[in-house]
């Protein structure tokens, strides 16, 4: 049972309810507040050449080309014009894992574009921490202080930082303070019709396992539901009439992007929702890159909030309306719909008249154009040739052709004695972000390589025993997101082969582990190369931290470029290094 009115009255008697008594709002008409939401933008300034699966008015299954910051700006402006009581929110991963036009400039153009768009709130996601907390603070506060291998402020010499607010309710420093504010309260209406909406922003508790540990040094990530529930009394005391959670964690579903049935709903956000205080009115989510609008009351009538997500890369926008009763200090009605941000035709996907079209917003289009021009010389440079495509998709064993190619490149870059003396290299398949598909003449550009390897990790070579390597490979089946059901395996370099059998006990699942046909010996020492993300225990591969005598080499992208250039035209390697033993 909702108890805000009773609580507010008690606070008023205690002198804590503020200058205006709750009774003054009696008889006031409901106030409608519009929340415009998206998530997982990932610096997608240009249309990402994606098409949203949709159902046309005649029932036909179609795909609608969508995305691009300038088009997203127009869609948001249209929704804002529908109601002056509005807030624009992002549920994390606004930046990083971005295309080169943004990533080459440390995602500064994405922040500038969002300033023009009028974003109000961004709840931090795991990728916001890819370059470390100091660089993330620069994104908020501005300036040109250098925290990474890339030079900041290359195009705009006076980076102002975000005009919108980052929120991080469950991210704490060593002194116990949150890295960014935990929440904000926005006020709408006036007089008796004034209402307040509290926004709690946070990331998933497992963020530390998803980014380079050095990037989150000194930070802790708290339980999501506990963090949210602990803040609700504070928001009530500050007279919030509605509570919105903006969280970088999400769901999966087996229904369409705008089906409200919650059909097949699953995923890591589900147990968090089950523990939320029923006072929550809306959950805007992300991380899984899925699109949904779920009326959670269908699952739990005692928690009648909406749960939404707008896919990724600005291809969708969630248009949400809350009707708030000022007198009762509660939400009367909730409504949400996902809208396709139709932009430009590409490949086989033409623009459609049966879905809204958006023109590019001129100021954002001009900004994007400046950065496209600045990066064009870099992206178009041909680096080598491939004899065929190298897809990143994992096979049933968890192995990836492109993952194997990257591992081979890293081995080649660190094999020489003065470069680390590597004998083996491993690449986390989840860290490969785009397929390599050559042009008709086999050529590949630097922009394509960057899209596949956008994180600028350094290579690290360490000494590891055969026993440690075996334990490392065992972690593939026990470690967080790395499961066979959701492949997050380690791609091995050429010469390393093994079989695995998931019916065997933990610790005995790796079978017939060999290097160049010779079984690895438990006590023998081997030189192993990995990227700096893995070297610090990223993706929960903690055994990498046990390696000794580290030698830092070139960046992963440099290694890949050199390897392809030296071997052109290069034949992509087969995915035949890992074998899954049938029961």
C-alpha positions as semicolon CSV with decimal commas, in nm:
position;residue;x (nm);y (nm);z (nm)
1;X;0,000;0,000;0,000
2;X;0,137;0,337;-0,096
3;X;0,199;0,557;0,202
4;X;0,343;0,880;0,062
5;X;0,059;1,105;0,175
6;X;0,067;0,979;0,532
7;X;0,446;1,007;0,543
8;X;0,440;1,357;0,399
9;X;0,183;1,466;0,659
10;X;0,398;1,328;0,940
11;X;0,699;1,509;0,802
12;X;0,500;1,829;0,783
13;X;0,404;1,798;1,151
14;X;0,772;1,753;1,226
15;X;0,858;2,070;1,036
16;X;1,030;1,883;0,753
17;X;0,779;1,905;0,471
18;X;0,903;2,236;0,330
19;X;0,731;2,572;0,290
20;X;0,413;2,447;0,126
21;X;0,180;2,214;0,318
22;X;0,043;1,906;0,145
23;X;-0,313;2,028;0,211
24;X;-0,248;2,329;-0,017
25;X;-0,251;2,090;-0,315
26;X;-0,602;1,958;-0,249
27;X;-0,812;1,971;-0,562
28;X;-0,520;2,036;-0,798
29;X;-0,547;1,873;-1,139
30;X;-0,309;1,588;-1,229
31;X;0,021;1,697;-1,383
32;X;0,152;1,511;-1,687
33;X;0,528;1,465;-1,706
34;X;0,702;1,330;-2,016
35;X;1,020;1,126;-1,983
36;X;1,212;1,070;-2,307
37;X;1,457;0,784;-2,274
38;X;1,726;0,596;-2,461
39;X;2,023;0,378;-2,366
40;X;2,347;0,227;-2,494
41;X;2,412;0,504;-2,745
42;X;2,781;0,406;-2,766
43;X;2,887;0,721;-2,950
44;X;2,678;0,636;-3,258
45;X;2,696;0,986;-3,405
46;X;2,644;0,874;-3,763
47;X;2,352;0,650;-3,861
48;X;2,479;0,306;-3,755
49;X;2,353;0,127;-4,068
50;X;2,113;-0,073;-3,856
51;X;1,748;-0,153;-3,928
52;X;1,487;-0,214;-3,659
53;X;1,262;-0,519;-3,713
54;X;0,903;-0,397;-3,707
55;X;0,550;-0,488;-3,811
56;X;0,390;-0,267;-4,072
57;X;0,026;-0,159;-4,064
58;X;-0,063;-0,438;-4,307
59;X;0,096;-0,697;-4,077
60;X;0,409;-0,745;-4,289
61;X;0,740;-0,793;-4,114
62;X;0,972;-0,513;-4,223
63;X;1,302;-0,354;-4,123
64;X;1,324;0,021;-4,074
65;X;1,663;0,201;-4,110
66;X;1,726;0,407;-3,800
67;X;1,972;0,598;-3,585
68;X;2,219;0,885;-3,600
69;X;2,262;1,168;-3,350
70;X;2,113;1,441;-3,570
71;X;1,801;1,232;-3,633
72;X;1,776;1,138;-3,265
73;X;1,791;1,510;-3,186
74;X;1,490;1,577;-3,409
75;X;1,292;1,289;-3,259
76;X;1,364;1,413;-2,907
77;X;1,274;1,771;-3,000
78;X;0,940;1,653;-3,138
79;X;0,859;1,467;-2,817
80;X;0,968;1,760;-2,599
81;X;0,741;1,993;-2,792
82;X;0,445;1,774;-2,697
83;X;0,481;1,861;-2,326
84;X;0,692;2,135;-2,162
85;X;0,710;1,916;-1,850
86;X;0,982;1,685;-1,982
87;X;1,311;1,518;-1,893
88;X;1,551;1,342;-2,131
89;X;1,738;1,049;-1,975
90;X;1,998;0,793;-2,084
91;X;2,042;0,456;-1,910
92;X;2,417;0,429;-1,953
93;X;2,688;0,336;-2,203
94;X;2,641;0,674;-2,365
95;X;3,010;0,668;-2,453
96;X;3,289;0,416;-2,525
97;X;3,278;0,106;-2,745
98;X;3,207;0,379;-3,000
99;X;3,267;0,419;-3,373
100;X;3,593;0,587;-3,465
101;X;3,432;0,925;-3,534
102;X;3,365;0,952;-3,161
103;X;3,624;0,720;-3,005
104;X;3,923;0,878;-3,185
105;X;3,839;1,197;-2,998
106;X;3,775;1,032;-2,660
107;X;3,398;1,062;-2,715
108;X;3,411;1,437;-2,675
109;X;3,185;1,484;-2,982
110;X;2,920;1,258;-2,827
111;X;2,915;1,470;-2,512
112;X;2,891;1,786;-2,726
113;X;2,609;1,634;-2,934
114;X;2,416;1,541;-2,619
115;X;2,460;1,897;-2,491
116;X;2,292;2,021;-2,810
117;X;2,021;1,754;-2,793
118;X;1,936;1,858;-2,437
119;X;2,006;1,537;-2,249
120;X;1,933;1,596;-1,880
121;X;2,051;1,277;-1,703
122;X;2,286;0,989;-1,784
123;X;2,311;0,699;-1,540
124;X;2,664;0,563;-1,572
125;X;2,707;0,227;-1,745
126;X;2,999;-0,013;-1,741
127;X;3,152;0,133;-2,059
128;X;3,166;0,480;-1,905
129;X;3,456;0,339;-1,698
130;X;3,657;0,199;-1,991
131;X;3,910;0,485;-1,977
132;X;3,910;0,516;-1,599
133;X;3,729;0,731;-1,347
134;X;3,955;1,035;-1,397
135;X;3,866;1,050;-1,767
136;X;3,498;0,995;-1,684
137;X;3,510;1,290;-1,446
138;X;3,660;1,495;-1,731
139;X;3,359;1,401;-1,942
140;X;3,139;1,561;-1,674
141;X;3,354;1,857;-1,577
142;X;3,535;1,941;-1,900
143;X;3,893;2,043;-1,963
144;X;4,179;1,896;-2,165
145;X;4,380;1,712;-1,901
146;X;4,524;1,392;-2,050
147;X;4,438;1,060;-1,880
148;X;4,476;0,814;-2,170
149;X;4,710;0,734;-2,458
150;X;4,506;0,963;-2,683
151;X;4,535;1,339;-2,687
152;X;4,217;1,518;-2,575
153;X;4,073;1,834;-2,734
154;X;4,206;1,764;-3,083
155;X;3,916;1,934;-3,264
156;X;3,743;2,154;-3,008
157;X;4,022;2,309;-2,807
158;X;3,807;2,404;-2,510
159;X;3,604;2,098;-2,415
160;X;3,327;2,219;-2,178
161;X;3,217;1,881;-2,047
162;X;2,860;1,760;-2,011
163;X;2,584;2,007;-1,939
164;X;2,377;1,711;-1,826
165;X;2,421;1,524;-1,498
166;X;2,591;1,188;-1,460
167;X;2,437;0,979;-1,179
168;X;2,606;0,689;-0,998
169;X;2,410;0,591;-0,688
170;X;2,594;0,261;-0,631
171;X;2,948;0,370;-0,725
172;X;3,147;0,474;-0,420
173;X;3,497;0,604;-0,364
174;X;3,718;0,484;-0,083
175;X;3,590;0,768;0,138
176;X;3,234;0,638;0,100
177;X;3,113;0,919;-0,124
178;X;2,948;0,842;-0,456
179;X;3,154;0,919;-0,767
180;X;2,862;1,121;-0,904
181;X;2,536;1,220;-0,731
182;X;2,301;0,935;-0,650
183;X;1,986;1,114;-0,762
184;X;1,832;1,438;-0,878
185;X;1,484;1,579;-0,822
186;X;1,309;1,777;-1,094
187;X;1,010;2,003;-1,027
188;X;0,722;2,060;-1,268
189;X;0,419;2,285;-1,250
190;X;0,367;2,558;-0,994
191;X;0,155;2,649;-0,699
192;X;-0,097;2,384;-0,603
193;X;-0,011;2,196;-0,923
194;X;0,358;2,156;-0,848
195;X;0,500;1,802;-0,851
196;X;0,848;1,663;-0,798
197;X;1,002;1,360;-0,971
198;X;1,306;1,189;-0,824
199;X;1,552;1,016;-1,058
200;X;1,791;0,753;-0,917
201;X;2,073;0,659;-1,155
202;X;2,306;0,360;-1,123
203;X;2,500;0,092;-1,307
204;X;2,509;-0,283;-1,266
205;X;2,686;-0,421;-0,960
206;X;2,911;-0,633;-1,182
207;X;3,068;-0,335;-1,361
208;X;3,412;-0,395;-1,210
209;X;3,434;-0,734;-1,384
210;X;3,348;-0,583;-1,724
211;X;3,615;-0,313;-1,750
212;X;3,987;-0,288;-1,696
213;X;4,039;-0,313;-1,318
214;X;4,281;-0,019;-1,327
215;X;3,993;0,192;-1,456
216;X;3,785;0,129;-1,144
217;X;4,064;0,126;-0,886
218;X;3,941;0,265;-0,556
219;X;3,575;0,226;-0,653
220;X;3,314;-0,018;-0,526
221;X;2,984;-0,108;-0,694
222;X;2,693;-0,176;-0,462
223;X;2,389;-0,401;-0,488
224;X;2,137;-0,239;-0,719
225;X;1,812;-0,309;-0,532
226;X;1,961;-0,230;-0,191
227;X;2,094;0,102;-0,323
228;X;1,761;0,202;-0,476
229;X;1,552;0,103;-0,175
230;X;1,779;0,286;0,067
231;X;1,734;0,612;-0,126
232;X;1,355;0,607;-0,141
233;X;1,296;0,740;0,216
234;X;1,533;1,030;0,136
235;X;1,342;1,111;-0,182
236;X;1,014;1,094;0,010
237;X;1,154;1,329;0,271
238;X;1,241;1,571;-0,010
239;X;0,879;1,542;-0,122
240;X;0,921;1,345;-0,444
241;X;0,578;1,261;-0,582
242;X;0,714;1,003;-0,828
243;X;1,028;0,790;-0,831
244;X;1,207;0,690;-1,151
245;X;1,501;0,446;-1,160
246;X;1,747;0,481;-1,448
247;X;1,965;0,171;-1,438
248;X;2,227;0,021;-1,665
249;X;2,106;-0,336;-1,637
250;X;1,847;-0,507;-1,848
251;X;1,624;-0,785;-1,968
252;X;1,560;-1,008;-2,265
253;X;1,222;-1,080;-2,420
254;X;1,074;-1,282;-2,704
255;X;0,827;-1,014;-2,818
256;X;0,867;-0,703;-3,031
257;X;1,012;-0,368;-2,931
258;X;0,672;-0,217;-2,860
259;X;0,478;-0,520;-2,732
260;X;0,366;-0,446;-2,375
261;X;0,294;-0,807;-2,277
262;X;0,629;-0,881;-2,108
263;X;0,634;-1,204;-2,310
264;X;0,933;-1,427;-2,239
265;X;1,085;-1,168;-2,008
266;X;1,413;-1,279;-1,851
267;X;1,758;-1,150;-1,772
268;X;1,975;-1,012;-1,492
269;X;1,746;-0,718;-1,415
270;X;1,457;-0,950;-1,326
271;X;1,570;-1,045;-0,972
272;X;1,649;-0,679;-0,905
273;X;1,296;-0,576;-1,002
274;X;1,152;-0,842;-0,771
275;X;1,324;-0,675;-0,475
276;X;1,238;-0,312;-0,552
277;X;1,031;-0,104;-0,316
278;X;0,677;-0,079;-0,463
279;X;0,711;0,300;-0,438
280;X;0,911;0,293;-0,763
281;X;0,697;0,416;-1,053
282;X;0,921;0,358;-1,356
283;X;1,241;0,170;-1,441
284;X;1,436;0,287;-1,747
285;X;1,694;0,019;-1,825
286;X;1,975;-0,073;-2,067
287;X;2,289;-0,285;-2,102
288;X;2,139;-0,585;-2,282
289;X;2,075;-0,387;-2,604
290;X;1,723;-0,526;-2,616
291;X;1,410;-0,317;-2,671
292;X;1,096;-0,363;-2,461
293;X;0,812;-0,197;-2,274
294;X;0,695;-0,418;-1,991
295;X;0,410;-0,346;-1,750
296;X;0,565;-0,524;-1,452
297;X;0,226;-0,544;-1,281
298;X;0,158;-0,836;-1,516
299;X;0,435;-1,022;-1,332
300;X;0,386;-0,876;-0,983
301;X;0,067;-0,675;-0,919
302;X;0,224;-0,538;-0,603
303;X;0,487;-0,358;-0,811
304;X;0,291;-0,173;-1,082
305;X;0,583;0,006;-1,247
306;X;0,681;0,011;-1,613
307;X;1,017;-0,127;-1,731
308;X;1,152;0,009;-2,058
309;X;1,455;-0,013;-2,285
310;X;1,524;0,143;-2,624
311;X;1,766;-0,105;-2,777
312;X;2,094;0,060;-2,871
313;X;2,273;0,321;-3,082
314;X;1,988;0,572;-3,088
315;X;1,776;0,360;-3,321
316;X;1,480;0,376;-3,082
317;X;1,345;0,627;-2,835
318;X;1,111;0,554;-2,543
319;X;0,830;0,807;-2,505
320;X;0,697;0,786;-2,148
321;X;0,415;0,978;-1,979
322;X;0,341;0,988;-1,607
323;X;0,020;1,142;-1,478
324;X;0,086;1,260;-1,122
325;X;-0,176;1,362;-0,865
326;X;-0,030;1,651;-0,660
327;X;-0,286;1,612;-0,380
328;X;-0,231;1,239;-0,330
329;X;0,140;1,264;-0,415
330;X;0,126;0,958;-0,638
331;X;0,128;0,847;-1,000
332;X;-0,220;0,788;-1,138
333;X;-0,126;0,657;-1,481
334;X;0,184;0,534;-1,666
335;X;0,222;0,497;-2,041
336;X;0,524;0,419;-2,259
337;X;0,594;0,341;-2,624
338;X;0,914;0,278;-2,817
339;X;0,947;0,487;-3,133
340;X;1,175;0,407;-3,427
341;X;1,412;0,693;-3,511
342;X;1,388;0,644;-3,888
343;X;1,681;0,821;-4,053
344;X;1,852;0,730;-4,382
345;X;1,819;0,439;-4,623
346;X;2,110;0,196;-4,651
347;X;2,189;-0,140;-4,806
348;X;1,858;-0,315;-4,875
349;X;1,660;-0,109;-4,625
350;X;1,461;0,174;-4,782
351;X;1,284;0,452;-4,597
352;X;0,922;0,374;-4,520
353;X;0,624;0,606;-4,534
354;X;0,430;0,402;-4,278
355;X;0,674;0,498;-3,999
356;X;0,762;0,854;-3,892
357;X;1,063;1,006;-4,067
358;X;1,297;1,254;-3,903
359;X;1,510;1,520;-4,065
360;X;1,859;1,579;-3,925
361;X;1,873;1,858;-3,667
362;X;2,106;2,120;-3,824
363;X;2,329;2,201;-3,527
364;X;2,393;1,837;-3,439
365;X;2,442;1,749;-3,807
366;X;2,703;2,026;-3,836
367;X;2,887;1,901;-3,527
368;X;2,892;1,544;-3,654
369;X;3,008;1,663;-3,995
370;X;3,306;1,845;-3,845
371;X;3,420;1,532;-3,663
372;X;3,357;1,308;-3,964
373;X;3,582;1,535;-4,169
374;X;3,847;1,531;-3,897
375;X;3,860;1,152;-3,881
376;X;3,813;1,079;-4,253
377;X;4,181;1,055;-4,339
378;X;4,228;0,803;-4,060
379;X;3,927;0,584;-4,132
380;X;3,976;0,554;-4,510
381;X;4,339;0,445;-4,504
382;X;4,378;0,092;-4,645
383;X;4,582;-0,125;-4,409
384;X;4,583;-0,457;-4,595
385;X;4,373;-0,726;-4,754
386;X;4,176;-1,030;-4,643
387;X;4,087;-1,324;-4,865
388;X;3,742;-1,342;-4,710
389;X;3,530;-1,217;-4,419
390;X;3,632;-1,274;-4,058
391;X;3,309;-1,283;-3,851
392;X;3,318;-1,219;-3,478
393;X;3,018;-1,444;-3,405
394;X;3,108;-1,734;-3,181
395;X;3,051;-2,092;-3,289
396;X;2,877;-2,351;-3,070
397;X;3,212;-2,418;-2,903
398;X;3,248;-2,048;-2,820
399;X;3,526;-2,001;-3,075
400;X;3,536;-1,707;-3,318
401;X;3,716;-1,671;-3,652
402;X;3,793;-1,306;-3,585
403;X;3,887;-1,383;-3,225
404;X;4,139;-1,637;-3,353
405;X;4,275;-1,387;-3,605
406;X;4,323;-1,126;-3,333
407;X;4,494;-1,381;-3,108
408;X;4,728;-1,474;-3,395
409;X;4,809;-1,107;-3,450
410;X;4,888;-1,058;-3,082
411;X;5,111;-1,364;-3,080
412;X;5,300;-1,238;-3,384
413;X;5,347;-0,894;-3,225
414;X;5,497;-1,035;-2,904
415;X;5,675;-1,352;-3,019
416;X;6,026;-1,207;-3,061
417;X;6,244;-1,242;-2,748
418;X;6,283;-0,866;-2,713
419;X;5,905;-0,819;-2,753
420;X;5,802;-1,062;-2,479
421;X;5,891;-1,405;-2,613
422;X;5,527;-1,514;-2,640
423;X;5,435;-1,873;-2,720
424;X;5,057;-1,839;-2,671
425;X;4,808;-1,554;-2,699
426;X;4,447;-1,531;-2,584
427;X;4,176;-1,288;-2,692
428;X;3,843;-1,244;-2,515
429;X;3,580;-1,299;-2,782
430;X;3,345;-1,046;-2,619
431;X;3,611;-0,777;-2,676
432;X;3,585;-0,809;-3,055
433;X;3,316;-0,560;-3,151
434;X;3,261;-0,580;-3,529
435;X;3,310;-0,824;-3,817
436;X;3,592;-0,766;-4,064
437;X;3,435;-0,778;-4,410
438;X;3,674;-0,679;-4,689
439;X;3,575;-0,482;-4,997
440;X;3,542;-0,655;-5,333
441;X;3,917;-0,622;-5,389
442;X;3,988;-0,762;-5,042
443;X;4,092;-0,430;-4,892
444;X;4,039;-0,339;-4,529
445;X;4,053;0,012;-4,386
446;X;4,182;0,138;-4,055
447;X;3,828;0,237;-3,967
448;X;3,717;-0,125;-3,997
449;X;4,000;-0,244;-3,773
450;X;3,914;0,022;-3,518
451;X;3,549;-0,085;-3,517
452;X;3,664;-0,440;-3,436
453;X;3,919;-0,334;-3,170
454;X;3,800;0,000;-3,023
455;X;3,939;-0,015;-2,670
456;X;4,307;0,081;-2,721
457;X;4,431;-0,191;-2,485
458;X;4,802;-0,258;-2,462
459;X;4,936;-0,610;-2,502
460;X;5,093;-0,773;-2,198
461;X;5,304;-1,089;-2,202
462;X;5,343;-1,288;-1,879
463;X;5,493;-1,616;-1,767
464;X;5,231;-1,874;-1,671
465;X;5,255;-2,242;-1,585
466;X;5,068;-2,510;-1,772
467;X;4,858;-2,561;-1,459
468;X;4,763;-2,192;-1,455
469;X;4,671;-2,199;-1,824
470;X;4,447;-2,498;-1,762
471;X;4,285;-2,319;-1,464
472;X;4,239;-2,011;-1,681
473;X;4,054;-2,210;-1,945
474;X;3,838;-2,367;-1,674
475;X;3,727;-2,014;-1,579
476;X;3,551;-1,987;-1,914
477;X;3,271;-2,202;-1,772
478;X;3,249;-2,049;-1,426
479;X;3,315;-1,682;-1,479
480;X;3,034;-1,427;-1,474
481;X;2,910;-1,360;-1,825
482;X;3,144;-1,616;-1,978
483;X;2,936;-1,926;-2,024
484;X;2,877;-2,161;-2,310
485;X;2,512;-2,051;-2,315
486;X;2,636;-1,696;-2,377
487;X;2,974;-1,750;-2,540
488;X;3,248;-1,539;-2,387
489;X;3,534;-1,776;-2,444
490;X;3,902;-1,703;-2,493
491;X;4,015;-1,729;-2,854
492;X;4,352;-1,913;-2,861
493;X;4,636;-1,833;-3,098
494;X;4,746;-2,081;-3,363
495;X;4,913;-2,391;-3,229
496;X;4,709;-2,412;-2,908
497;X;4,433;-2,674;-2,916
498;X;4,214;-2,846;-2,659
499;X;3,885;-3,022;-2,602
500;X;3,635;-2,963;-2,322
501;X;3,366;-3,178;-2,167
502;X;3,103;-3,003;-1,954
503;X;2,984;-3,333;-1,806
504;X;3,311;-3,368;-1,615
505;X;3,369;-3,214;-1,271
506;X;3,491;-2,856;-1,242
507;X;3,867;-2,847;-1,275
508;X;3,868;-3,150;-1,507
509;X;3,672;-3,013;-1,802
510;X;3,972;-2,914;-2,015
511;X;4,103;-3,219;-2,204
512;X;4,404;-3,278;-2,427
513;X;4,551;-2,928;-2,398
514;X;4,837;-2,902;-2,649
515;X;5,080;-2,649;-2,793
516;X;5,203;-2,733;-3,141
517;X;5,084;-3,089;-3,086
518;X;5,274;-3,134;-2,758
519;X;5,074;-3,165;-2,431
520;X;5,119;-2,871;-2,195
521;X;5,304;-2,973;-1,881
522;X;5,161;-2,846;-1,552
523;X;5,496;-2,739;-1,406
524;X;5,643;-2,595;-1,726
525;X;5,648;-2,217;-1,779
526;X;5,503;-2,059;-2,093
527;X;5,500;-1,699;-2,213
528;X;5,140;-1,589;-2,267
529;X;5,011;-1,269;-2,427
530;X;4,678;-1,106;-2,347
531;X;4,541;-0,752;-2,366
532;X;4,573;-0,522;-2,065
533;X;4,204;-0,565;-1,984
534;X;4,253;-0,940;-1,938
535;X;4,591;-0,896;-1,773
536;X;4,418;-0,716;-1,486
537;X;4,159;-0,993;-1,449
538;X;3,892;-0,847;-1,677
539;X;3,583;-1,051;-1,765
540;X;3,650;-1,237;-1,438
541;X;3,952;-1,419;-1,583
542;X;4,140;-1,372;-1,257
543;X;4,406;-1,634;-1,330
544;X;4,569;-1,389;-1,571
545;X;4,668;-1,185;-1,265
546;X;4,882;-1,475;-1,143
547;X;5,122;-1,440;-1,435
548;X;5,470;-1,311;-1,361
549;X;5,745;-1,111;-1,535
550;X;5,507;-0,890;-1,736
551;X;5,626;-0,723;-2,056
552;X;5,410;-0,449;-2,209
553;X;5,398;-0,441;-2,588
554;X;5,214;-0,246;-2,857
555;X;4,842;-0,178;-2,855
556;X;4,601;-0,446;-2,970
557;X;4,504;-0,234;-3,270
558;X;4,865;-0,178;-3,375
559;X;4,928;-0,552;-3,357
560;X;4,626;-0,631;-3,572
561;X;4,717;-0,370;-3,833
562;X;5,078;-0,489;-3,860
563;X;4,975;-0,853;-3,887
564;X;4,726;-0,798;-4,167
565;X;4,962;-0,566;-4,354
566;X;5,251;-0,813;-4,335
567;X;5,049;-1,114;-4,450
568;X;4,824;-0,954;-4,713
569;X;4,625;-1,103;-4,867
570;X;4,562;-1,288;-4,543
571;X;4,334;-1,592;-4,522
572;X;4,117;-1,577;-4,207
573;X;4,196;-1,870;-3,977
574;X;3,942;-2,149;-3,929
575;X;3,761;-2,189;-3,599
576;X;3,903;-2,535;-3,532
577;X;4,119;-2,492;-3,223
578;X;3,855;-2,579;-2,962
579;X;3,646;-2,896;-2,966
580;X;3,342;-2,955;-2,747
581;X;3,322;-3,317;-2,635
582;X;2,975;-3,460;-2,692
583;X;2,813;-3,631;-2,391
